[in-house]
């Protein structure tokens, strides 16, 4: 059976990556456990933010990685 094709927004663990979620503008660090976080880089059809849990915030990346801070207009 063939493996399902990975979507461009699928999170993947890459130990030692330079494009980790900590540096990405779509990542939000968890206030109680800084090793975890959330990704808000995707919106639903209704323009609601779709959050995804990141279990390893320093070694996880995806194809939507963008360096920099999230502006107010991008967040809304």
C-alpha positions as CSV (number, residue, x, y, z in Angstrom):
1,X,0.0,0.0,0.0
2,X,1.3,3.4,-0.9
3,X,2.1,6.0,1.8
4,X,-0.1,9.0,1.8
5,X,1.4,12.1,0.3
6,X,2.6,14.6,2.9
7,X,0.9,18.0,2.8
8,X,3.1,21.1,2.8
9,X,1.8,22.1,6.2
10,X,2.5,18.8,7.9
11,X,4.8,19.3,10.9
12,X,7.9,17.1,10.9
13,X,10.6,16.5,13.4
14,X,14.1,17.3,12.1
15,X,16.7,17.2,15.0
16,X,19.0,20.3,14.8
17,X,17.1,22.1,12.1
18,X,17.8,25.7,11.5
19,X,14.2,26.4,10.5
20,X,12.6,25.3,13.8
21,X,9.1,26.5,15.0
22,X,10.8,28.6,17.7
23,X,12.1,31.0,14.9
24,X,9.0,30.8,12.8
25,X,6.5,33.7,12.9
26,X,3.6,31.2,12.9
27,X,4.7,29.4,16.1
28,X,3.5,30.3,19.6
29,X,5.5,29.0,22.6
30,X,3.6,27.3,25.4
31,X,3.8,29.5,28.5
32,X,3.9,26.6,30.9
33,X,6.3,24.3,29.0
34,X,8.6,26.1,26.6
35,X,9.6,22.9,24.9
36,X,6.1,22.7,23.4
37,X,4.0,25.1,21.4
38,X,1.3,25.7,18.8
39,X,1.3,26.6,15.1
40,X,-1.2,29.0,13.7
41,X,0.0,29.0,10.1
42,X,-3.2,27.8,8.6
43,X,-6.8,29.1,8.5
44,X,-10.0,27.2,7.8
45,X,-12.4,28.0,5.0
46,X,-14.3,30.2,7.4
47,X,-11.1,32.2,8.1
48,X,-10.8,30.8,11.6
49,X,-7.3,30.0,12.8
50,X,-6.5,26.3,12.9
51,X,-4.0,25.6,15.7
52,X,-1.8,22.5,15.8
53,X,0.1,21.3,18.8
54,X,3.9,21.1,18.5
55,X,5.4,18.6,20.9
56,X,9.1,19.4,20.2
57,X,9.2,23.2,19.6
58,X,13.0,23.3,18.9
59,X,13.3,20.4,16.5
60,X,10.0,20.7,14.4
61,X,9.6,22.4,11.1
62,X,7.3,22.5,8.0
63,X,7.3,23.9,4.5
64,X,5.5,27.0,5.6
65,X,8.4,28.2,7.8
66,X,8.7,32.0,7.7
67,X,11.2,33.9,9.8
68,X,10.1,37.0,11.6
69,X,7.4,38.3,13.8
70,X,3.7,37.9,13.1
71,X,2.1,41.2,12.3
72,X,-1.4,42.2,13.6
73,X,-2.9,42.0,10.1
74,X,-1.6,38.5,9.5
75,X,-2.9,37.3,12.8
76,X,-6.4,38.7,12.2
